[in-house]
Amino acid sequence: MIVKSLAVGSMMANCYLVWCEATKEALVIDPGGEGRRILAEIAQEHLNLRYIVNTHGHVDHIAADAEVRSATGAKLMIHEDDAPLLSDSNLNLSLYVGTALSMLQPDQLLHEGDEIACGEQVSLKVLHTPGHTRGGICLQGKDLIFTGDTLFEGSIGRTDFPGGSYEAIIKSIKDKILPLEDACLVYPGHGPATTVGRERAHNPYLD
């Protein structure tokens, strides 16, 4: 399994291309802007994009959803509790950054425990991790996890937006992420990659 990270948009959200090296089947996590750049990377790697997966429904993680889906025919996936954000420019915060994204509908709703597979090597398990939003998810693979805006290096996601809860995000992290092995790589929605062990030991929010 290959993982390629792109920091996109004005908020430098991490967009991840994940693909099977053998078959070139791929998914993209959080195409939050710069759709042409993302599509150029897909073309450069000769990928067959099957899925677009949003870890949550905020503008900096969904802004290029429509462009990438239109160009590739990939299925758009989001947790059922965040699906309403795709069509509401207030809830997805796009109204406040001058974009006003709305009327976007998912192709598939995700739930706790769902598996997203591509080719022979990519298999990601959906972990429902509310706190930043009600329908926030993490995607767990072998020795790695994509945490969206739930967990960052040395920090956690904001909880002051609609649907946010500090108590819920801490519970999500402690119940779903911290039980993983220390060496498990953490690919967050913003900032550098880290490990579960490093965050367990040093993240000030997780004392």
C-alpha positions as CSV (number, residue, x, y, z in Angstrom):
1,M,0.0,0.0,0.0
2,I,1.3,3.4,-1.0
3,V,0.4,6.6,0.8
4,K,1.0,10.1,-0.7
5,S,0.2,13.3,1.2
6,L,-0.7,16.6,-0.3
7,A,-1.3,19.8,1.7
8,V,-4.1,21.5,-0.1
9,G,-6.2,24.7,0.1
10,S,-5.7,27.9,2.1
11,M,-5.9,25.9,5.4
12,M,-3.3,23.4,4.2
13,A,-5.4,20.4,5.0
14,N,-3.8,17.0,4.4
15,C,-5.2,15.2,1.4
16,Y,-4.0,11.6,1.1
17,L,-3.8,9.4,-2.0
18,V,-3.8,5.7,-1.0
19,W,-3.3,3.0,-3.5
20,C,-2.6,-0.6,-4.2
21,E,0.8,-0.9,-5.8
22,A,-0.1,-4.0,-7.7
23,T,-3.4,-2.9,-9.2
24,K,-3.2,0.9,-9.1
25,E,-6.7,1.0,-7.6
26,A,-6.9,4.0,-5.3
27,L,-8.9,6.1,-2.9
28,V,-8.4,9.8,-1.9
29,I,-9.0,11.0,1.6
30,D,-10.2,14.6,2.2
31,P,-9.7,16.4,-1.1
32,G,-10.0,19.8,0.5
33,G,-9.0,22.0,-2.4
34,E,-6.8,22.3,-5.5
35,G,-8.8,19.7,-7.4
36,R,-6.6,20.1,-10.5
37,R,-3.5,19.3,-8.5
38,I,-5.1,16.2,-7.0
39,L,-6.2,15.0,-10.4
40,A,-2.7,15.6,-11.8
41,E,-1.2,13.4,-9.1
42,I,-3.8,10.7,-9.9
43,A,-2.9,10.9,-13.6
44,Q,0.9,11.0,-12.9
45,E,0.6,7.8,-10.8
46,H,-1.7,6.1,-13.4
47,L,-4.3,5.5,-10.7
48,N,-7.8,4.2,-11.0
49,L,-9.6,6.2,-8.3
50,R,-12.5,4.3,-6.9
51,Y,-13.4,6.2,-3.7
52,I,-13.4,9.7,-2.3
53,V,-13.6,9.4,1.5
54,N,-14.3,12.4,3.8
55,T,-13.2,12.1,7.4
56,H,-15.7,14.8,8.2
57,G,-17.8,17.5,6.4
58,H,-15.9,20.8,6.8
59,V,-15.0,22.9,3.8
60,D,-11.2,22.4,4.1
61,H,-11.7,18.6,3.7
62,I,-14.5,18.6,1.1
63,A,-13.9,21.5,-1.3
64,A,-12.6,19.5,-4.2
65,D,-15.0,16.6,-3.8
66,A,-17.3,17.5,-6.7
67,E,-14.4,18.2,-9.1
68,V,-12.6,15.0,-8.3
69,R,-15.8,12.9,-8.5
70,S,-16.8,14.5,-11.8
71,A,-13.4,13.8,-13.4
72,T,-13.0,10.2,-12.1
73,G,-16.4,8.8,-11.4
74,A,-15.2,7.8,-7.9
75,K,-17.8,7.2,-5.2
76,L,-18.1,9.8,-2.5
77,M,-18.3,8.4,1.0
78,I,-18.9,10.1,4.4
79,H,-20.3,9.0,7.8
80,E,-24.0,9.2,7.9
81,D,-23.9,11.7,10.8
82,D,-21.9,14.2,8.7
83,A,-23.7,13.7,5.4
84,P,-25.9,16.8,6.1
85,L,-22.8,19.0,6.2
86,L,-22.2,18.3,2.5
87,S,-25.3,20.2,1.5
88,D,-25.3,23.0,4.1
89,S,-22.9,25.8,3.7
90,N,-23.4,26.9,7.3
91,L,-22.6,23.5,8.8
92,N,-19.7,22.8,6.5
93,L,-18.3,26.3,7.3
94,S,-17.9,27.2,3.6
95,L,-20.1,30.2,3.9
96,Y,-17.6,31.8,6.3
97,V,-14.7,31.4,3.8
98,G,-16.5,32.8,0.8
99,T,-17.1,29.4,-1.0
100,A,-20.7,28.5,-0.1
101,L,-20.5,24.7,-0.9
102,S,-23.9,23.1,-0.9
103,M,-26.1,20.5,-2.7
104,L,-23.4,17.9,-2.6
105,Q,-24.7,14.4,-2.0
106,P,-22.7,11.3,-1.0
107,D,-22.8,8.1,-3.0
108,Q,-22.4,5.9,0.1
109,L,-22.9,6.5,3.9
110,L,-20.3,5.1,6.2
111,H,-20.8,3.5,9.6
112,E,-18.6,2.1,12.4
113,G,-16.8,-1.0,11.4
114,D,-17.2,-0.6,7.6
115,E,-14.3,-1.8,5.5
116,I,-13.1,0.2,2.4
117,A,-10.9,-1.9,0.1
118,C,-9.0,-1.1,-3.0
119,G,-7.1,-3.7,-5.0
120,E,-5.1,-6.4,-3.2
121,Q,-3.3,-4.2,-0.6
122,V,-5.6,-1.5,0.7
123,S,-8.1,-2.2,3.4
124,L,-9.2,0.5,5.8
125,K,-11.6,0.1,8.7
126,V,-14.0,3.0,9.6
127,L,-13.8,4.1,13.2
128,H,-16.6,6.5,14.2
129,T,-14.8,9.2,16.3
130,P,-17.2,12.0,17.1
131,G,-16.0,15.2,18.8
132,H,-14.8,17.5,16.1
133,T,-18.0,16.8,14.3
134,R,-20.8,14.3,15.1
135,G,-19.9,12.1,12.2
136,G,-16.1,12.4,12.2
137,I,-14.2,9.2,11.4
138,C,-10.8,7.7,11.4
139,L,-9.6,5.1,8.9
140,Q,-7.5,2.3,10.3
141,G,-5.2,0.2,8.2
142,K,-2.3,-2.1,8.9
143,D,0.1,-0.2,11.2
144,L,-1.4,3.2,10.3
145,I,-4.5,5.4,10.9
146,F,-5.8,8.4,9.2
147,T,-7.3,10.6,11.9
148,G,-8.8,13.6,10.1
149,D,-9.3,16.4,12.6
150,T,-9.6,14.1,15.6
151,L,-5.9,13.9,16.5
152,F,-2.9,15.9,15.5
153,E,0.7,15.9,16.5
154,G,0.6,17.4,20.0
155,S,-3.0,18.5,19.7
156,I,-6.6,17.6,19.0
157,G,-9.3,18.9,16.7
158,R,-11.3,22.0,17.6
159,T,-14.6,21.3,19.4
160,D,-16.2,24.8,19.2
161,F,-17.9,24.3,15.8
162,P,-21.5,23.1,15.5
163,G,-21.6,19.4,16.5
164,G,-18.3,19.6,18.4
165,S,-17.8,18.2,21.9
166,Y,-14.6,18.2,23.9
167,E,-15.7,15.3,26.1
168,A,-16.6,13.3,22.9
169,I,-13.3,13.9,21.1
170,I,-11.3,12.9,24.2
171,K,-13.4,9.7,24.6
172,S,-13.0,8.9,20.9
173,I,-9.2,9.3,21.0
174,K,-8.9,7.2,24.2
175,D,-11.3,4.5,23.1
176,K,-10.4,4.2,19.4
177,I,-6.9,5.4,18.8
178,L,-4.8,5.0,21.9
179,P,-5.4,1.3,22.2
180,L,-3.4,0.8,18.9
181,E,0.3,-0.2,18.9
182,D,2.9,2.5,19.8
183,A,4.4,2.2,16.3
184,C,1.1,2.8,14.5
185,L,1.6,5.7,12.2
186,V,-0.9,8.6,12.6
187,Y,-1.7,10.6,9.4
188,P,-3.7,13.6,10.6
189,G,-5.9,16.1,8.8
190,H,-3.4,18.9,9.3
191,G,0.3,19.0,10.1
192,P,3.0,16.3,10.2
193,A,2.6,12.6,10.7
194,T,3.2,11.2,14.2
195,T,2.7,7.9,16.0
196,V,0.2,6.6,18.6
197,G,3.0,6.0,21.1
198,R,4.3,9.6,20.7
199,E,0.9,11.1,21.2
200,R,0.1,8.8,24.2
201,A,3.3,9.9,25.8
202,H,3.5,13.6,24.9
203,N,0.2,15.0,23.8
204,P,-0.9,17.5,26.5
205,Y,-4.6,16.9,25.9
206,L,-4.3,13.2,26.7
207,D,-2.9,13.3,30.2
